[in-house]
Amino acid sequence: MNPAVYIAIFMSLMVVIMQMEQTNAQMATIQIIRRKFRRKGLNHMNESVKQFIGKSCMVYTYNAQMTGTAVSVEDNWLTLETKTGTELVNLDYISRIREYPRGKKKDAVSE
């Protein structure tokens, strides 16, 4: 076979591999920027959730609902004391927190 064919195939593969590497580098940069952006909001979220410490709360995540007493907030984690024990909830997955209605206390809330 003609060596020009091998060179053409080799050069085509090199171009594709270089484009893939460039795309991977761009994606890594985007992920770093997103991570830094989330961390800037971390302190704000921690401070917002701290108002619920010591109160009976209903915590809504994307796939669950928990009821208990908020104990502490540290490093993007909420410690929640429930009827069955202590649970750690990542603040990134919390969609809503509300204080448990005072007139509607049930056995599900431990104090």
C-alpha positions as CSV (number, residue, x, y, z in Angstrom):
1,M,0.0,0.0,0.0
2,N,1.0,3.6,-0.6
3,P,2.6,5.2,2.5
4,A,0.6,8.4,1.8
5,V,-2.6,6.5,2.8
6,Y,-1.1,5.5,6.1
7,I,0.1,9.1,6.8
8,A,-3.4,10.5,5.9
9,I,-5.1,8.0,8.3
10,F,-2.5,8.7,11.0
11,M,-2.9,12.5,10.7
12,S,-6.7,12.2,10.8
13,L,-6.6,10.1,14.0
14,M,-4.2,12.6,15.6
15,V,-6.5,15.5,14.8
16,V,-9.5,13.7,16.4
17,I,-7.4,12.8,19.5
18,M,-6.2,16.3,19.9
19,Q,-9.8,17.7,19.7
20,M,-10.9,15.2,22.3
21,E,-8.1,16.2,24.6
22,Q,-9.0,19.9,24.1
23,T,-12.7,19.2,24.9
24,N,-11.7,17.2,28.0
25,A,-9.6,20.1,29.2
26,Q,-12.4,22.6,28.6
27,M,-14.9,20.4,30.5
28,A,-12.4,20.2,33.4
29,T,-12.1,23.9,33.5
30,I,-15.9,24.4,33.5
31,Q,-16.3,21.9,36.3
32,I,-13.7,23.8,38.4
33,I,-15.5,27.1,37.8
34,R,-18.8,25.6,38.7
35,R,-17.3,24.1,41.9
36,K,-15.9,27.5,42.9
37,F,-19.2,29.2,42.2
38,R,-21.1,26.7,44.4
39,R,-18.6,27.2,47.2
40,K,-19.2,31.0,47.1
41,G,-22.9,30.2,47.9
42,L,-21.9,27.7,50.6
43,N,-21.5,30.2,53.4
44,H,-24.8,31.9,52.4
45,M,-26.7,28.6,52.6
46,N,-25.1,27.6,55.9
47,E,-26.1,30.9,57.4
48,S,-29.6,30.6,56.1
49,V,-30.1,27.2,57.5
50,K,-28.6,28.1,60.9
51,Q,-31.9,30.0,61.8
52,F,-33.5,26.6,62.1
53,I,-31.0,25.2,64.7
54,G,-32.9,23.9,67.8
55,K,-36.3,24.0,66.0
56,S,-38.5,21.2,64.8
57,C,-38.3,21.3,61.0
58,M,-39.6,19.6,57.9
59,V,-36.7,19.2,55.4
60,Y,-37.6,18.4,51.8
61,T,-35.0,17.0,49.5
62,Y,-35.5,16.0,45.9
63,N,-36.6,12.5,46.7
64,A,-37.5,12.5,50.4
65,Q,-39.0,14.4,53.3
66,M,-37.6,14.3,56.8
67,T,-39.0,15.6,60.1
68,G,-36.8,16.3,63.1
69,T,-34.9,18.9,65.1
70,A,-32.0,20.7,63.4
71,V,-28.9,20.2,65.6
72,S,-26.1,21.9,63.7
73,V,-24.9,23.1,60.3
74,E,-21.2,22.5,59.3
75,D,-19.4,22.3,56.0
76,N,-22.5,22.1,53.8
77,W,-24.1,19.4,56.0
78,L,-27.2,19.6,58.2
79,T,-27.4,17.4,61.3
80,L,-31.0,16.4,61.9
81,E,-32.2,14.6,65.0
82,T,-35.2,12.4,64.0
83,K,-37.3,9.9,65.8
84,T,-35.2,7.0,64.5
85,G,-31.8,8.7,65.1
86,T,-29.4,11.3,63.7
87,E,-29.2,12.0,60.0
88,L,-26.8,14.1,58.0
89,V,-28.3,15.9,55.0
90,N,-26.2,17.6,52.3
91,L,-27.4,21.1,51.8
92,D,-26.9,20.8,48.0
93,Y,-29.9,18.4,47.9
94,I,-32.3,20.3,50.1
95,S,-35.0,22.0,48.2
96,R,-37.0,23.4,51.1
97,I,-36.9,23.7,54.9
98,R,-39.7,24.9,57.0
99,E,-40.4,25.0,60.7
100,Y,-42.8,22.4,61.9
101,P,-46.3,23.8,62.4
102,R,-46.7,24.4,66.2
103,G,-50.3,23.3,66.5
104,K,-49.8,20.1,64.6
105,K,-47.1,18.3,66.5
106,K,-47.1,14.5,66.0
107,D,-45.0,11.7,67.4
108,A,-42.8,11.9,64.3
109,V,-40.9,14.8,65.8
110,S,-38.5,14.1,68.6
111,E,-37.4,16.8,70.9
